[in-house]
Amino acid sequence: MKRPRLIPTIVVLLTGGLIALLIYGVVNTGADDSLDAKVKAGQRPPAPGADVKLQQLDGKGSLSLAQLRGKIVVLNFWASWCEPCRAEAPVLINAQKQLGGRGIVLGASYKDFADESRAFERRYAINYPTVRDDELKLAPLFGTTKLPETFVIDAKGRVVAIGRGQLDQKFLDGAIKRAEQQG
């Protein structure tokens, strides 16, 4: 009695399929041209979404990154429900004081209720403007999916540093210093 060759045939087909997927993956893996990779390589890519206008949390009109050209911008995506966002608030407040007229910290509330964002700002005595990105018009352009995330942008509108996660004073001081250097 002959044994069916079905099992060896299935194994061969599955192995061939896996090898084909592996080859496809290797061939289609190009250079990482993400914002993070460019900044890590020392490049200064243009900040995405410069012309995206978002409503200010205080209701005093809208604001875009293009309107802030000529200043260093520390763009921070945050939400009132984010514990690390609360912890880093003093660092951003201090950065705004240090920047003075040559720069600005710009908060961008991420999928947050306006009332809760305003309560957060009162509780932590936030001294910089915040725009509302509740419809996610800006955050995805920066690849933001988790909070907090911070992008330091030089006066020419180029990203010089990225902080994904809670930032500290040392990181922010170094990032602002890089933004001040012409490159």
C-alpha positions as CSV (number, residue, x, y, z in Angstrom):
1,M,0.0,0.0,0.0
2,K,1.3,3.4,-1.0
3,R,1.4,6.2,1.5
4,P,0.0,9.5,0.3
5,R,2.5,12.2,-0.5
6,L,0.2,15.0,0.7
7,I,2.1,15.9,3.8
8,P,5.6,16.2,2.2
9,T,4.0,18.3,-0.6
10,I,2.3,20.7,1.8
11,V,5.6,21.1,3.7
12,V,7.5,21.9,0.5
13,L,4.8,24.4,-0.6
14,L,4.8,26.1,2.8
15,T,8.6,26.3,2.9
16,G,8.7,27.7,-0.6
17,G,6.1,30.3,0.4
18,L,8.1,31.3,3.5
19,I,11.3,31.7,1.4
20,A,9.4,33.8,-1.1
21,L,8.1,36.1,1.6
22,L,11.5,36.4,3.1
23,I,13.0,37.3,-0.3
24,Y,10.2,39.8,-0.9
25,G,10.8,41.4,2.5
26,V,14.6,41.8,1.9
27,V,14.2,43.2,-1.6
28,N,11.5,45.7,-0.6
29,T,13.3,47.0,2.5
30,G,14.7,50.3,1.3
31,A,16.6,53.0,3.2
32,D,14.7,54.4,6.2
33,D,13.8,57.9,5.1
34,S,11.7,58.7,8.1
35,L,12.0,61.9,10.0
36,D,13.7,60.1,12.8
37,A,16.3,58.5,10.6
38,K,17.1,61.8,8.9
39,V,17.6,63.6,12.2
40,K,19.6,60.8,13.6
41,A,21.9,61.0,10.5
42,G,22.5,64.7,11.3
43,Q,20.2,66.0,8.6
44,R,17.8,68.9,9.2
45,P,14.6,67.9,7.3
46,P,11.9,70.5,6.9
47,A,9.2,70.2,9.6
48,P,6.2,68.5,8.1
49,G,2.9,70.2,8.1
50,A,4.2,73.8,8.4
51,D,1.1,75.2,6.8
52,V,-1.3,73.2,8.9
53,K,-3.3,75.7,10.9
54,L,-4.7,74.6,14.2
55,Q,-7.1,76.4,16.6
56,Q,-5.4,77.7,19.8
57,L,-6.7,76.2,23.0
58,D,-7.4,79.7,24.4
59,G,-9.7,80.4,21.5
60,K,-7.6,83.3,20.2
61,G,-7.4,82.2,16.5
62,S,-5.3,79.6,14.8
63,L,-1.5,79.1,14.5
64,S,0.8,77.2,12.2
65,L,4.5,76.4,12.3
66,A,5.0,78.6,9.2
67,Q,3.8,81.5,11.2
68,L,6.6,80.8,13.7
69,R,9.4,80.8,11.1
70,G,12.3,82.8,12.3
71,K,12.1,81.4,15.8
72,I,13.2,78.2,17.4
73,V,10.1,76.1,18.1
74,V,9.8,73.3,20.7
75,L,6.7,71.4,19.4
76,N,5.3,69.2,22.2
77,F,2.4,66.8,21.6
78,W,0.7,66.1,24.9
79,A,-2.7,65.2,26.5
80,S,-4.1,65.9,30.0
81,W,-4.5,62.1,30.6
82,C,-0.8,61.4,29.9
83,E,1.2,60.9,33.1
84,P,4.7,61.5,31.5
85,C,3.2,64.7,30.0
86,R,2.5,65.9,33.5
87,A,6.0,65.0,34.6
88,E,7.7,66.9,31.8
89,A,5.6,70.1,32.1
90,P,8.1,71.9,34.3
91,V,10.9,71.2,31.8
92,L,8.8,72.8,29.0
93,I,7.9,75.8,31.2
94,N,11.6,76.3,31.9
95,A,12.4,76.1,28.2
96,Q,9.9,78.8,27.4
97,K,11.6,81.1,30.0
98,Q,15.1,80.3,28.6
99,L,14.1,80.9,25.0
100,G,12.7,84.3,25.6
101,G,12.1,86.2,22.4
102,R,14.3,83.9,20.2
103,G,11.9,80.9,20.4
104,I,8.7,79.4,21.6
105,V,7.4,76.2,23.1
106,L,4.2,75.2,21.3
107,G,2.0,72.7,22.9
108,A,-0.2,70.5,20.7
109,S,-3.0,68.8,22.6
110,Y,-3.5,65.3,21.1
111,K,-7.0,63.8,21.1
112,D,-7.9,65.6,24.3
113,F,-11.0,67.4,25.4
114,A,-10.6,71.2,25.4
115,D,-11.9,71.6,29.0
116,E,-9.4,69.0,30.3
117,S,-6.5,70.5,28.3
118,R,-7.3,73.9,29.8
119,A,-7.5,72.5,33.3
120,F,-4.1,70.9,32.7
121,E,-2.7,74.2,31.6
122,R,-4.1,76.0,34.7
123,R,-2.9,73.2,37.1
124,Y,0.7,73.4,35.8
125,A,0.8,77.1,35.0
126,I,1.7,76.6,31.4
127,N,3.4,79.7,30.0
128,Y,3.3,78.9,26.3
129,P,0.5,78.6,23.7
130,T,-1.2,75.3,22.8
131,V,-3.0,74.4,19.7
132,R,-5.6,71.6,19.5
133,D,-4.8,68.6,17.3
134,D,-8.0,66.7,18.2
135,E,-8.6,65.8,14.6
136,L,-5.0,64.7,14.1
137,K,-4.1,67.0,11.3
138,L,-0.5,67.6,12.5
139,A,0.6,64.7,14.7
140,P,0.6,61.9,12.1
141,L,2.8,64.0,9.8
142,F,5.5,63.8,12.6
143,G,4.8,60.1,13.0
144,T,3.4,60.8,16.5
145,T,1.4,57.8,17.9
146,K,2.3,57.9,21.6
147,L,2.7,60.6,24.1
148,P,4.5,62.7,24.9
149,E,6.6,63.5,21.8
150,T,8.7,66.6,21.2
151,F,10.3,68.1,18.1
152,V,12.8,70.9,18.2
153,I,12.7,73.0,15.1
154,D,15.3,75.6,14.1
155,A,14.5,79.2,12.9
156,K,14.6,78.0,9.3
157,G,11.8,75.5,10.0
158,R,13.9,72.3,10.1
159,V,13.7,69.5,12.6
160,V,17.0,69.2,14.6
161,A,16.0,66.9,17.5
162,I,13.2,64.5,18.3
163,G,12.2,63.3,21.8
164,R,9.8,60.4,21.7
165,G,8.8,59.9,25.3
166,Q,9.2,62.0,28.4
167,L,12.0,64.5,27.9
168,D,14.4,65.8,30.5
169,Q,16.2,69.2,30.8
170,K,19.5,67.8,29.5
171,F,18.0,66.6,26.3
172,L,16.0,69.8,25.7
173,D,19.0,72.0,26.5
174,G,21.1,70.1,24.0
175,A,18.4,70.2,21.4
176,I,17.9,73.9,21.7
177,K,21.6,74.5,21.4
178,R,21.6,72.5,18.1
179,A,18.7,74.6,16.9
180,E,20.7,77.8,17.6
181,Q,23.6,76.6,15.5
182,Q,23.4,77.4,11.8
183,G,23.6,74.3,9.7
